[in-house]
Amino acid sequence: MVYDPMARLLDYWLTRWGIPALLLIVLVVISEYSIHLESIRIDQQEHSAVLGKMATIRARLDGELNSTVSLATGLVGLITVDKAASDQRSMRVLSTLYSLGKHVRVIAIAPNNVINKVYPLKGNEVVLGRHYGSIPGQWPSVEKAILTHQSVLSGPTSLLQGGVGLINRTPVFNDDGSYWGVLSFVIDFDGLFTGAGMSALADDVRYAVRGKDGMGAQGEVFFGDAALFAKAPLLMQIAVPGGSWELAALPVNGWGGQKNFFWLHALGLLIALITTAFNWLFLHERWKTRISMMQDGLTGLPNRRVAMYRLEVEIGRCERLKKHFAVLFVDLDGFKPINDVYGHKAGDTVLQVLGQRMSTAVRKTDLVARLGGDEFLVILTDIEPEKAPFEVAAKLEAELRQPITLADGSVVALGGSVGISIYPEHGVTADALMASADEAMYQVKRETQQHLIRAGAAPRLRVYSGSSGNH
């Protein structure tokens, strides 16, 4: 690859931090979304369970109320057939119906809306002879039953004989359609709801009912806590004679009150972090492997592989743009004695220092690579071929001659031989340019008074003299 510091930095950032960070975000989002789906599933399961309980309660209430309506319908039939039945016979019939009604508390017969028979009589004597119009709160339901010709359930209502009850009013009409009177079945309010398996709190579910006098959602709350309707409960309609009730149900701890996803959140985050950590390690090792394939392990400079690739790139670019670039082949002079005298560690230090010096001596768009041993390659892009390569070469040669202090305090100095080739004068391929620069460098080695030679035929040969500064 082309040795581009910014591209390398971006690649490093993406490899070490960007991709792992993105992976962590994705894993956390997946984890949180999975928990969200689980929460929805639990909510749906909880709603289904509560709905099942509500349906059971509604079925029981329907059964209890319908049985009472059936008794009233039977009594209507008897009265229609025998309106002049004796009191004794009427009381026997009422006694039988009373025993059949599970939650029936009182049965009253009121021809022309005046109560003349009541069963059981004991404790209910106070209502005998009373006109429903004179009993507070009871006339509206009687009037509704008359007008609709249907049974109407009213209440809960405070009873004259004490207590609270639901009253089923069933109108009776003569054969000619004229109004005869009304039958009232007083239902034990508490017994009805208890028999339906319903209380304000049952099986960790709170219940409330509204719709007094069959008014449905517009009616008053007469069972449970009225505040329950403001807490997003499940609602279910219960049909009653002449109207409806609305049943509300809500778990004691609210929807999802028992859910605690702390450990699921923690586990999801932990898995995401562990996965990201392994991914980071994998990518980091992969990045180091890639860098080791492009980088000299000792000096940190691009290696021969990168240098050759860069040569190919520059050849293609300069061919399209009709531009020049230079190849400088640098070989250190006097390096072997440093290894022999001071050891290989000192030699490594010298290579690192000189590699850094050469890197800082060229532009950011240029390339300094180590080919191996004490050989370096410099690629100068977009240059004026007659001048720039020699100026840079002189600068490099001056940097190479600067003293170097070793770890033991010893000071060493060495020089370098530089061969130059120019594209396209000395070659149009990477191998040709390298060979030309290499030949020029070895010519410098043979010409001990010279430090730098440009490739080319003898008449075009140009020599740099370190002492005179001429070329």
C-alpha positions in Angstrom: 0.0 0.0 0.0 1.0 3.6 -0.4 2.6 4.9 2.7 0.3 7.7 3.7 0.6 8.7 7.4 -3.0 10.0 7.6 -4.4 6.9 5.9 -2.4 4.8 8.3 -3.7 6.8 11.3 -7.3 6.4 10.0 -6.8 2.7 9.5 -5.3 2.4 12.9 -8.2 4.3 14.5 -10.8 2.3 12.6 -9.2 -1.0 13.4 -8.5 -0.3 17.1 -11.4 1.8 18.1 -13.9 2.5 15.3 -15.0 -1.0 14.4 -15.0 -2.3 18.0 -17.0 0.8 19.1 -19.5 0.2 16.3 -19.7 -3.4 17.2 -20.3 -2.5 20.9 -23.1 -0.1 19.9 -24.7 -2.7 17.6 -24.5 -5.5 20.3 -26.0 -3.2 23.0 -28.8 -2.1 20.6 -29.5 -5.8 19.8 -29.4 -6.7 23.5 -31.7 -3.8 24.5 -34.1 -4.6 21.6 -34.3 -8.3 22.7 -35.1 -7.2 26.2 -37.7 -4.9 24.9 -39.3 -7.7 22.9 -39.2 -9.9 26.0 -40.9 -7.2 28.0 -43.6 -6.9 25.3 -44.0 -10.7 25.4 -44.4 -10.7 29.2 -46.9 -7.8 29.0 -48.9 -9.7 26.4 -48.8 -12.8 28.6 -49.9 -10.7 31.6 -52.7 -9.1 29.7 -53.9 -12.4 28.5 -53.9 -13.8 32.0 -55.9 -10.9 33.4 -58.3 -11.0 30.5 -58.9 -14.7 31.2 -59.8 -13.9 34.8 -62.1 -11.1 33.8 -63.9 -13.4 31.3 -64.4 -15.9 34.0 -65.9 -13.3 36.3 -68.1 -11.9 33.6 -69.4 -15.4 32.8 -70.3 -16.0 36.4 -72.0 -12.7 36.8 -74.0 -13.4 33.6 -75.0 -16.7 34.9 -76.2 -15.4 38.3 -78.1 -12.4 36.8 -79.7 -14.5 34.0 -81.0 -17.0 36.5 -82.7 -14.2 38.3 -84.2 -12.8 35.1 -85.5 -16.3 34.3 -87.2 -16.5 37.7 -88.8 -13.2 37.0 -90.0 -14.3 33.6 -91.5 -17.4 35.1 -93.4 -15.3 37.7 -94.7 -13.0 35.0 -96.1 -16.0 33.3 -97.9 -17.2 36.4 -99.3 -13.8 37.1 -100.5 -13.4 33.5 -102.4 -16.7 33.8 -103.8 -16.2 37.3 -103.9 -12.5 38.4 -106.6 -13.3 41.0 -104.5 -16.0 42.8 -105.1 -16.2 46.5 -102.6 -14.7 48.9 -101.7 -18.2 50.2 -101.0 -19.5 46.7 -99.1 -16.4 45.7 -96.9 -16.8 48.8 -96.2 -20.5 48.0 -95.1 -19.5 44.5 -92.9 -16.7 45.9 -91.4 -19.1 48.4 -90.5 -21.6 45.7 -89.0 -18.9 43.5 -87.1 -17.5 46.5 -85.6 -20.9 47.2 -84.5 -21.2 43.6 -82.8 -17.8 43.5 -79.3 -18.3 44.8 -78.7 -14.6 45.6 -82.4 -13.4 45.7 -82.9 -11.5 48.9 -86.5 -10.2 48.5 -89.3 -10.7 45.9 -92.0 -8.1 45.7 -95.2 -7.8 43.6 -96.6 -4.3 42.9 -99.8 -4.0 40.9 -100.0 -0.5 39.6 -96.6 0.1 41.3 -98.0 -0.4 44.8 -96.2 -3.2 46.7 -98.9 -5.6 48.0 -96.9 -8.9 48.4 -93.4 -9.4 49.6 -91.4 -12.5 50.4 -90.0 -13.1 52.9 -92.4 -11.0 54.8 -90.3 -10.9 58.0 -88.1 -7.9 58.0 -89.7 -6.4 54.9 -93.0 -5.3 56.4 -91.9 -1.7 55.9 -92.3 -1.8 52.2 -95.9 -3.2 52.1 -98.3 -0.7 50.7 -95.7 1.7 49.4 -95.8 3.2 45.9 -92.5 3.1 44.2 -92.9 6.7 43.4 -92.6 7.4 47.1 -89.4 5.4 47.6 -86.3 7.6 47.0 -84.2 6.5 44.1 -86.4 3.6 42.9 -88.9 5.2 40.6 -86.5 5.9 37.6 -85.8 2.2 37.1 -89.5 1.3 37.4 -90.4 3.9 34.9 -87.6 2.7 32.5 -88.9 -0.9 32.7 -92.4 0.3 31.9 -91.3 2.4 29.0 -89.0 -0.2 27.5 -91.2 -3.2 28.3 -88.0 -5.0 29.4 -86.4 -6.1 32.6 -84.1 -3.4 34.1 -81.4 -3.9 36.7 -81.0 -0.9 39.0 -78.6 -0.2 41.8 -76.8 -0.9 43.9 -79.5 0.8 45.9 -80.0 1.5 49.6 -83.0 -0.5 50.7 -85.8 0.7 53.1 -85.4 -2.5 55.1 -81.7 -1.9 55.4 -78.6 -2.9 53.4 -77.7 -2.5 49.8 -79.1 -4.5 46.9 -79.4 -4.8 43.1 -83.0 -4.7 42.0 -84.2 -6.4 38.9 -87.5 -4.8 37.7 -89.7 -6.8 35.3 -92.9 -5.1 34.0 -96.1 -7.1 33.7 -98.7 -6.2 31.0 -102.3 -7.4 30.5 -103.3 -9.3 27.4 -104.6 -6.1 25.9 -101.2 -4.5 26.4 -102.2 -2.3 29.3 -99.8 -2.0 32.2 -100.6 -4.3 35.1 -97.7 -3.7 37.5 -94.0 -4.6 38.2 -92.1 -7.5 39.8 -89.0 -6.7 41.8 -86.3 -9.2 42.7 -83.8 -7.8 45.2 -80.4 -9.4 44.7 -77.8 -9.6 47.5 -75.1 -7.3 46.2 -72.2 -8.8 48.2 -73.4 -12.4 47.7 -73.6 -11.9 43.9 -70.0 -10.6 43.6 -68.7 -13.1 46.1 -70.4 -16.0 44.3 -68.8 -14.8 41.0 -65.4 -15.1 42.7 -64.8 -11.4 42.7 -63.4 -9.1 45.3 -61.6 -5.8 45.1 -58.4 -7.8 45.3 -58.2 -11.4 44.1 -55.3 -13.4 42.7 -53.0 -10.4 42.7 -55.4 -8.5 40.5 -57.4 -5.4 41.6 -61.0 -5.0 40.3 -63.5 -2.2 40.0 -66.9 -1.9 38.4 -68.8 1.1 37.2 -72.1 1.6 35.6 -74.6 2.1 38.4 -78.2 1.6 37.2 -76.8 -0.1 34.0 -75.2 3.2 32.8 -72.0 1.5 31.6 -68.9 3.7 31.3 -71.0 6.8 32.2 -72.2 5.4 35.4 -70.8 5.7 38.9 -68.2 3.3 40.3 -69.9 1.1 42.8 -67.4 -1.6 43.4 -63.6 -1.3 44.1 -61.4 1.7 43.9 -62.6 4.4 41.5 -59.0 5.5 40.9 -58.3 2.2 39.2 -60.0 3.5 36.0 -57.3 6.2 35.7 -54.4 3.7 35.8 -54.7 2.1 32.3 -56.6 -1.0 33.4 -58.1 -3.6 31.1 -61.8 -2.9 30.5 -64.6 -5.4 29.8 -68.3 -4.8 29.2 -70.8 -6.9 31.2 -74.3 -6.9 29.9 -77.0 -6.6 32.5 -80.8 -6.3 32.1 -81.6 -2.9 30.5 -77.9 -1.7 30.3 -74.3 -2.7 31.1 -71.5 -2.5 33.6 -67.8 -1.9 32.9 -65.3 -4.1 34.6 -61.8 -2.8 35.2 -58.8 -5.0 36.2 -55.2 -4.2 36.9 -52.4 -6.3 38.5 -51.5 -5.2 42.0 -48.1 -3.9 41.0 -49.3 -2.5 37.7 -48.4 -3.7 34.3 -44.9 -5.2 34.3 -44.6 -4.5 38.1 -42.9 -7.8 38.6 -40.4 -7.4 35.8 -36.9 -6.7 36.8 -34.6 -6.7 33.8 -31.5 -5.3 35.6 -29.6 -8.6 35.4 -30.7 -9.0 31.7 -29.4 -5.5 30.9 -26.2 -6.3 32.9 -25.7 -9.7 31.1 -26.4 -8.2 27.7 -23.9 -5.4 28.4 -21.3 -7.9 29.7 -21.7 -10.1 26.6 -21.4 -7.1 24.4 -18.2 -5.9 26.2 -16.6 -9.4 26.1 -17.5 -9.9 22.4 -16.1 -6.4 21.6 -13.0 -7.1 23.6 -12.3 -10.3 21.7 -13.0 -8.4 18.4 -10.7 -5.6 19.5 -7.9 -8.1 20.2 -8.5 -9.9 16.9 -8.5 -6.7 14.8 -5.6 -5.3 16.7 -3.5 -8.4 16.0 -4.6 -8.3 12.4 -3.7 -4.6 12.2 -0.2 -5.4 13.7 0.2 -8.2 11.2 -0.8 -5.8 8.3 1.6 -3.2 9.6 4.4 -5.7 10.0 3.9 -6.6 6.4 4.3 -3.0 5.3 6.7 -1.7 8.0 10.3 -2.3 8.8 10.4 -3.9 12.2 13.5 -2.0 13.4 13.1 1.6 12.1 9.3 1.7 11.7 9.8 3.0 8.1 7.9 1.5 5.2 9.6 -1.7 3.9 10.6 -2.9 0.5 7.1 -4.1 -0.3 5.6 -0.7 0.3 8.4 1.0 -1.6 7.9 -1.1 -4.7 4.1 -0.6 -4.6 4.7 3.2 -4.2 7.0 3.1 -7.2 4.3 1.5 -9.3 1.7 4.0 -8.1 4.0 7.0 -8.9 4.8 5.6 -12.3 1.1 5.3 -13.2 0.3 8.8 -11.8 3.3 10.5 -13.5 2.6 8.8 -16.8 -1.0 10.2 -16.8 0.0 13.7 -15.6 3.3 13.9 -17.6 5.3 14.6 -14.4 8.6 13.6 -12.9 9.7 11.9 -9.8 13.1 10.8 -8.4 14.4 7.6 -6.8 17.3 8.0 -4.4 19.2 4.8 -3.5 21.0 5.4 -0.2 23.7 3.1 1.2 25.4 3.9 4.5 29.2 4.2 4.5 31.1 2.9 7.4 28.2 1.1 9.1 29.8 -2.4 9.3 32.6 -1.2 11.7 30.0 0.2 14.1 28.4 -3.3 14.4 31.9 -4.9 14.7 33.1 -2.4 17.4 30.0 -1.4 19.3 27.8 -4.4 18.7 24.5 -5.0 16.9 22.5 -3.1 19.4 24.5 0.0 18.7 24.1 -0.7 15.0 20.3 -0.9 15.5 20.3 2.5 17.2 22.3 4.1 14.3 19.8 2.7 11.8 16.8 4.0 13.8 18.3 7.5 14.3 19.4 7.9 10.6 16.0 6.5 9.4 14.2 9.2 11.5 16.6 11.9 10.3 15.9 11.1 6.6 12.2 11.0 7.2 12.2 14.5 8.7 14.4 15.8 5.9 11.8 15.1 3.1 8.3 16.3 2.5 5.2 14.5 3.8 4.3 13.5 0.3 7.7 11.8 -0.2 8.6 8.4 1.0 11.6 7.0 2.9 11.8 3.2 3.1 14.3 0.8 4.4 15.1 -1.9 1.9 17.2 -4.0 4.3 20.6 -3.9 6.0 22.0 -0.4 5.6 20.2 0.4 2.4 17.4 2.9 2.1 15.2 4.2 -0.7 13.8 7.7 -1.0 11.0 8.6 -3.5 10.6 12.3 -4.3 7.3 13.1 -6.0 6.4 16.0 -8.3 9.9 17.5 -8.6 11.9 19.5 -11.1 14.4 16.9 -12.3 17.3 19.2 -12.9 17.6 20.6 -9.4 15.3 19.2 -6.6 16.8 15.7 -6.4 20.3 17.0 -5.8 19.2 19.5 -3.2 17.4 16.8 -1.3 20.3 14.4 -1.7 22.7 17.0 -0.3 20.4 17.5 2.6 20.2 13.8 3.3 24.0 13.4 3.0 24.4 16.2 5.5 22.0 14.5 7.9 23.8 11.2 7.6 27.2 12.8 8.6 25.8 14.3 11.8 27.3 12.6 14.9 25.3 10.0 16.8 25.6 9.4 20.6 25.3 5.8 21.6 23.8 4.4 24.8 27.3 4.0 26.3 28.2 7.6 25.6 30.3 6.9 22.5 29.9 9.2 19.6 30.0 7.9 16.1 29.7 9.4 12.6 29.3 7.9 9.2 28.2 9.0 5.8 26.3 7.7 2.9 26.4 7.0 -0.9 23.4 8.2 -2.8 22.5 7.2 -6.4 19.7 9.0 -8.2 17.4 8.0 -11.0 14.7 10.2 -12.6 11.4 9.0 -14.1 11.1 8.7 -17.1 14.7 9.5 -18.2 16.2 6.5 -16.5 13.4 4.0 -16.7 9.6 3.7 -17.0 9.4 0.6 -14.7 10.1 0.1 -11.0 12.8 -2.4 -11.7 14.5 -0.1 -14.2 14.5 2.9 -11.9 15.8 0.8 -9.0 18.6 -0.7 -11.1 19.6 2.8 -12.4 19.7 4.3 -8.9 21.5 1.2 -7.6 24.2 1.4 -10.3 24.7 5.1 -9.6 25.1 4.4 -5.9 27.7 1.8 -6.6 29.5 4.2 -8.9 29.7 6.5 -5.9 31.2 3.7 -3.8 33.9 3.3 -6.4 34.5 7.1 -6.7 35.5 7.7 -3.1 35.7 11.5 -3.5 32.2 11.7 -4.6 29.1 11.3 -2.5 26.2 11.3 -5.0 25.9 10.4 -8.7 23.0 10.6 -11.0 22.3 7.7 -13.3 22.8 8.0 -17.0 25.4 7.8 -19.8 28.9 9.2 -19.2 28.3 12.4 -21.1 25.2 13.1 -19.0 26.8 12.0 -15.7 26.4 14.5 -13.0 28.4 14.2 -9.7 27.7 15.9 -6.4 30.8 16.9 -4.5 30.3 17.2 -0.7 33.1 19.7 -0.3 32.5 21.9 -3.3 28.8 21.8 -3.4 28.8 21.6 -7.2 27.0 19.1 -9.4 
